[in-house]
């Protein structure tokens, strides 16, 4: 029995070794065609134009009926890589067949690289790569008498393809954006709504045609009821490549700012903290700036998006006089004297007495004391500081005091 098990175990090990050896042999047979002298372009459209006109540097060809082939290339620094291909006569640049591309970081084609495909031209590919060697795996279905051409270009890693900048929110519930691209803009898409291709500088946003003005600006309409309308504003260049997408926009129709509190005068600039800021349903990245936030009155806070959050929204809050730190009462005969400490920022003080369940104002003074007749027993008073700015009263917290006349 033991002998039989030993024989079976030996066979299993032998078969495993053969499988590994076979795999290694298959990997070892992986061959690549090296692509050298990759030209540099300033725009994606310049690369595509060179390819279309047959001016692009020919970097790889094959006339064999290979259904798949691997090409290698090396970049000496971080860069953007552009790939396109053609069949037939190079001058004709005819599109007779189909091909698929995958870019890998390793020769065994196991570590795949993410690429962007062109929206209107599935034979153009785009990817950002770091310094190193990469491998392009192609799968084609061309005839053996045809010729396959592969074109490879690169762009500087510092290239900024486009920006979408918030300009302003308008009274008619539209928000103005400014579009900057190194290539002409082809189309704009807002979230999951419709978009269309363009002619000239006319584009389509949310299913509605919009024309870019001389400043390359356009408007998108927002509503209070649809918080998804503003999400994910993407744009495409003339080659169909999708670039910077600003997913969130802050404006008076889409922003919610929770946690804004009235503040107390300190003599210095006062600010908000612990805010919850959302653009629609999503948390927004933002910075805060202020106006009129040092004196008693109404301060203005501007919440401005940063990073992938664009636009801004303003909120206001009150700066009230500081609280009265201490109040006391003394009784002499039928008279009571109430004293209190100053309320920083207050111009006058209001003294109130409780009558039944209501508070009745009995004195307004610029001083910090009040003398009055009181009946036997307890009488309840309270005092607060106040200042009027632009016909609006700003009050400190109240300070309560109890007068107890025993005789």
C-alpha positions in Angstrom: 0.0 0.0 0.0 2.8 2.4 1.0 4.6 1.5 -2.2 1.5 2.3 -4.3 1.0 5.7 -2.7 4.7 6.5 -3.3 4.3 5.7 -7.0 1.1 7.9 -7.3 2.8 10.8 -5.5 5.8 10.5 -7.8 3.6 10.7 -10.8 1.8 13.7 -9.5 5.1 15.5 -8.9 6.3 14.6 -12.3 3.2 15.8 -14.1 3.3 19.1 -12.1 6.9 19.6 -13.1 6.0 19.0 -16.7 3.2 21.5 -16.5 5.5 24.2 -15.0 8.1 23.5 -17.5 5.6 23.8 -20.3 4.4 27.1 -18.9 7.9 28.4 -18.6 8.6 27.4 -22.2 5.5 29.2 -23.4 6.5 32.4 -21.5 10.0 32.1 -22.8 8.7 32.0 -26.4 7.0 35.4 -25.9 8.6 37.6 -28.5 8.2 41.3 -29.0 8.9 43.8 -31.8 10.7 46.8 -30.3 9.5 50.3 -31.3 12.1 53.0 -31.2 12.4 56.8 -32.0 8.9 57.7 -30.7 8.1 61.3 -31.9 6.8 64.0 -29.6 3.6 65.9 -30.2 2.1 69.0 -28.6 -1.6 68.0 -29.1 -3.6 64.8 -29.6 -5.1 66.4 -32.8 -1.6 67.0 -34.2 -0.8 63.3 -33.8 -4.1 62.2 -35.3 -3.7 64.6 -38.2 -0.2 63.2 -39.0 -1.5 59.7 -38.9 -4.5 60.6 -41.2 -2.2 62.3 -43.7 0.3 59.6 -43.6 3.0 61.9 -42.1 3.4 60.0 -38.8 6.6 58.1 -38.3 6.1 54.4 -39.2 7.0 52.5 -36.1 5.7 48.9 -36.7 4.5 46.9 -39.6 3.7 43.4 -40.4 2.3 41.6 -43.4 2.0 38.2 -41.8 -1.5 36.9 -40.9 -0.8 37.2 -37.2 -3.9 37.3 -35.1 -2.0 38.7 -32.2 1.4 40.3 -31.7 3.3 42.1 -28.9 5.2 45.3 -29.4 7.5 46.9 -26.8 8.6 50.5 -26.4 10.5 52.4 -23.8 10.0 56.0 -22.5 12.9 57.8 -20.9 10.6 60.0 -18.7 7.0 60.2 -17.6 4.9 60.9 -20.6 1.5 60.6 -22.3 1.4 57.9 -24.9 -0.8 58.1 -28.1 -1.5 55.0 -30.2 -3.2 54.6 -33.6 -3.1 52.1 -36.4 -4.0 51.5 -40.1 -4.3 48.8 -42.7 -3.6 48.7 -46.4 -1.6 51.3 -48.2 -0.2 53.9 -45.8 -1.1 56.8 -48.1 -4.7 55.7 -48.3 -4.9 55.1 -44.5 -7.8 52.7 -45.2 -9.8 51.2 -42.3 -10.5 47.8 -43.6 -10.3 45.7 -40.5 -10.6 45.8 -36.7 -7.9 45.5 -34.0 -7.8 45.7 -30.2 -5.0 47.0 -28.0 -4.0 46.3 -24.5 -0.9 47.9 -22.8 1.0 46.0 -20.1 3.8 46.8 -17.8 5.4 43.3 -18.2 6.4 41.1 -21.1 4.1 38.3 -19.9 1.2 40.7 -20.3 -0.3 40.2 -16.8 -0.1 43.7 -15.4 -2.5 45.7 -17.5 -2.4 49.5 -17.8 -5.6 51.6 -17.9 -6.0 53.5 -21.2 -8.5 56.1 -22.5 -10.2 55.2 -25.8 -11.3 57.8 -28.2 -15.1 58.4 -28.3 -15.4 58.9 -32.0 -12.4 56.9 -33.2 -11.8 53.5 -31.6 -8.5 53.2 -33.4 -6.9 55.9 -31.2 -5.7 55.2 -27.6 -4.3 57.4 -24.9 -2.5 56.7 -21.6 -0.2 58.3 -19.1 2.8 56.2 -18.3 5.9 56.5 -16.0 9.4 56.1 -17.1 10.1 52.5 -18.2 9.4 49.8 -20.8 5.8 48.8 -21.9 4.2 46.2 -24.1 1.4 46.6 -26.6 -0.6 43.5 -27.2 -2.6 43.6 -30.4 -5.3 41.3 -31.7 -6.2 41.7 -35.4 -8.2 40.1 -38.1 -6.6 41.4 -41.3 -5.9 39.3 -44.4 -2.5 38.0 -45.0 -2.0 40.0 -48.2 -2.7 43.2 -46.2 -0.3 45.3 -44.2 -0.8 46.4 -40.6 0.7 49.7 -39.5 1.2 50.8 -35.9 1.8 54.4 -34.9 3.1 55.6 -31.5 3.5 59.2 -30.3 4.1 60.8 -27.0 3.4 64.1 -25.2 5.0 65.8 -22.2 3.9 64.7 -18.8 3.4 68.4 -18.0 0.7 68.8 -20.7 -2.6 70.2 -19.4 -5.3 69.1 -21.8 -8.1 71.2 -20.5 -9.7 73.0 -17.6 -13.3 73.7 -16.8 -13.5 76.9 -14.7 -16.6 78.1 -12.8 -17.3 81.7 -13.6 -20.5 82.8 -12.0 -24.1 81.8 -11.0 -26.7 83.9 -12.9 -30.1 85.1 -11.9 -31.8 82.9 -14.4 -30.6 79.7 -12.7 -27.7 79.1 -15.1 -24.1 78.7 -14.1 -21.4 80.0 -16.5 -18.3 78.0 -17.1 -15.1 78.8 -19.1 -13.6 76.0 -21.1 -9.9 75.9 -22.0 -8.4 73.1 -24.0 -5.2 72.7 -26.1 -7.4 70.9 -28.7 -10.7 72.2 -30.0 -13.6 71.1 -27.8 -15.9 68.5 -29.5 -18.6 68.0 -26.9 -19.6 68.4 -23.2 -21.5 65.9 -21.1 -23.2 66.7 -17.8 -23.7 63.6 -15.6 -26.0 61.0 -17.2 -28.0 63.5 -19.3 -27.8 63.7 -23.1 -25.0 65.3 -25.1 -24.2 65.6 -28.8 -21.3 66.2 -31.1 -20.6 69.7 -32.3 -20.0 71.7 -35.4 -17.8 74.7 -35.2 -17.9 76.0 -31.6 -21.5 74.9 -30.9 -21.8 72.2 -28.3 -24.6 70.4 -26.6 -25.1 70.4 -22.9 -27.7 68.3 -21.1 -29.5 67.8 -24.4 -29.8 71.5 -25.1 -27.6 73.2 -27.7 -25.2 75.9 -26.3 -22.7 78.0 -28.2 -19.4 78.9 -26.7 -19.0 82.7 -26.8 -15.8 84.6 -27.7 -14.4 83.9 -24.2 -15.1 80.1 -24.6 -17.8 80.3 -22.0 -21.1 78.5 -21.9 -24.0 78.1 -19.4 -25.6 75.1 -17.8 -29.0 75.3 -16.2 -29.6 74.0 -12.7 -32.7 73.4 -10.6 -33.4 73.0 -7.0 -35.3 69.8 -7.6 -32.6 67.8 -9.4 -29.4 67.6 -7.4 -28.0 65.2 -9.9 -28.1 67.7 -12.8 -24.8 69.3 -12.0 -22.8 66.1 -11.2 -19.8 65.1 -13.4 -19.3 67.7 -16.1 -16.9 66.1 -18.6 -15.6 67.4 -21.9 -14.0 65.8 -25.0 -11.5 67.2 -27.5 -11.9 66.9 -31.3 -10.5 63.4 -31.2 -13.0 62.2 -28.7 -10.6 61.9 -25.8 -12.3 62.6 -22.4 -10.3 65.0 -20.2 -10.7 66.7 -16.8 -14.1 66.1 -15.2 -15.2 68.3 -12.4 -17.7 66.3 -10.5 -19.1 68.8 -8.1 -20.3 72.4 -8.3 -21.1 74.8 -5.5 -23.7 77.4 -6.2 -26.8 78.7 -4.6 -29.0 76.1 -6.2 -26.9 73.0 -5.4 -24.9 73.7 -2.2 -25.9 72.9 1.3 -23.8 74.4 4.1 -24.7 73.1 7.6 -23.2 74.2 10.9 -23.1 77.9 10.3 -23.5 79.6 13.7 -23.9 83.1 15.0 -20.7 84.3 16.7 -19.7 86.6 19.6 -17.7 89.8 19.2 -14.1 89.4 20.2 -12.4 92.4 18.7 -10.7 90.1 16.2 -11.7 88.3 13.1 -14.1 85.5 13.9 -14.5 82.4 11.7 -16.7 79.3 11.3 -15.6 75.7 12.0 -17.1 72.3 11.9 -19.1 72.9 8.8 -20.7 70.2 6.6 -20.6 71.3 3.0 -22.2 69.3 0.2 -22.7 69.9 -3.5 -25.9 68.0 -4.0 -25.6 64.8 -2.1 -21.8 64.6 -2.0 -19.2 66.2 0.4 -17.4 69.1 -1.2 -13.8 70.2 -0.9 -13.7 73.9 -0.1 -11.9 76.9 1.3 -13.5 79.7 3.3 -13.1 83.5 3.0 -14.8 86.3 5.0 -15.9 89.9 4.8 -17.0 92.1 7.7 -16.1 89.5 10.3 -14.4 91.7 12.9 -17.1 94.0 14.1 -20.7 93.6 15.4 -23.0 93.1 12.5 -23.6 90.6 9.7 -20.5 88.8 8.3 -20.3 87.2 4.9 -18.6 83.9 4.4 -17.8 82.6 0.9 -17.4 78.8 0.4 -15.2 78.3 -2.6 -14.6 74.9 -4.1 -11.1 73.5 -4.5 -9.7 70.4 -6.3 -12.6 68.7 -8.1 -15.2 71.0 -6.5 -15.8 74.2 -8.5 -17.9 77.3 -7.9 -18.8 79.1 -4.8 -21.7 80.0 -2.5 -22.1 82.7 0.2 -23.6 82.5 3.6 -24.1 85.1 6.3 -24.0 85.0 10.1 -24.4 87.4 12.9 -21.6 88.7 15.2 -23.3 89.8 18.4 -22.0 91.7 21.4 -20.2 89.5 23.9 -22.0 88.1 26.8 -22.2 89.9 30.1 -19.9 88.0 32.4 -21.5 88.9 35.7 -24.6 90.6 37.1 -25.6 91.3 40.8 -28.3 93.0 42.8 -28.4 94.7 46.2 -31.4 96.0 48.2 -31.6 99.0 50.5 -35.1 99.8 51.8 -37.5 99.7 49.0 -34.8 100.3 46.4 -32.8 97.7 44.5 -29.6 98.4 42.5 -28.7 96.0 39.7 -25.1 96.1 38.3 -23.5 94.2 35.5 -20.1 94.0 33.7 -19.6 95.4 30.2 -20.6 93.6 27.1 -17.9 94.1 24.6 -19.3 95.4 21.3 -22.5 96.7 22.9 -23.6 100.3 22.6 -26.5 100.2 25.1 -28.0 97.8 27.6 -31.6 96.7 27.9 -33.0 95.9 31.4 -36.1 93.7 31.5 -38.4 92.7 34.3 -40.6 89.6 34.4 -44.2 90.5 34.7 -46.3 87.4 34.9 -44.9 85.1 32.3 -43.7 87.9 30.0 -40.5 90.1 30.0 -41.1 93.8 29.9 -38.4 96.3 29.1 -38.0 98.8 31.9 -34.8 100.6 31.0 -32.4 101.3 28.2 -29.1 102.7 29.2 -25.5 103.2 28.2 -24.3 102.6 31.8 -23.8 99.3 33.7 -26.3 99.8 36.5 -30.0 100.3 37.1 -31.8 101.5 40.3 -35.5 100.9 40.9 -38.2 100.3 43.5 -39.1 96.7 44.2 -41.9 95.1 46.2 -41.4 92.6 49.0 -40.3 89.1 47.9 -38.5 88.1 44.7 -38.4 90.1 41.5 -36.7 88.8 38.5 -34.7 90.9 36.1 -32.4 90.3 33.1 -30.1 92.4 31.1 -28.3 92.2 27.8 -26.1 94.4 25.6 -27.2 95.5 22.2 -25.9 97.4 19.1 -27.8 98.6 16.1 -26.0 98.3 12.7 -27.8 99.3 9.5 -31.1 99.4 11.4 -30.7 95.8 12.6 -30.3 95.1 16.4 -27.6 92.7 17.5 -28.0 91.4 21.0 -25.7 89.6 23.5 -26.9 86.7 25.5 -29.1 87.7 28.5 -27.8 87.7 32.1 -30.4 87.0 34.7 -30.5 88.4 38.3 -33.0 87.9 41.1 -33.8 90.7 43.6 -35.1 89.5 47.0 -36.5 92.2 49.2 -37.2 90.8 52.7 -38.6 93.8 54.5 
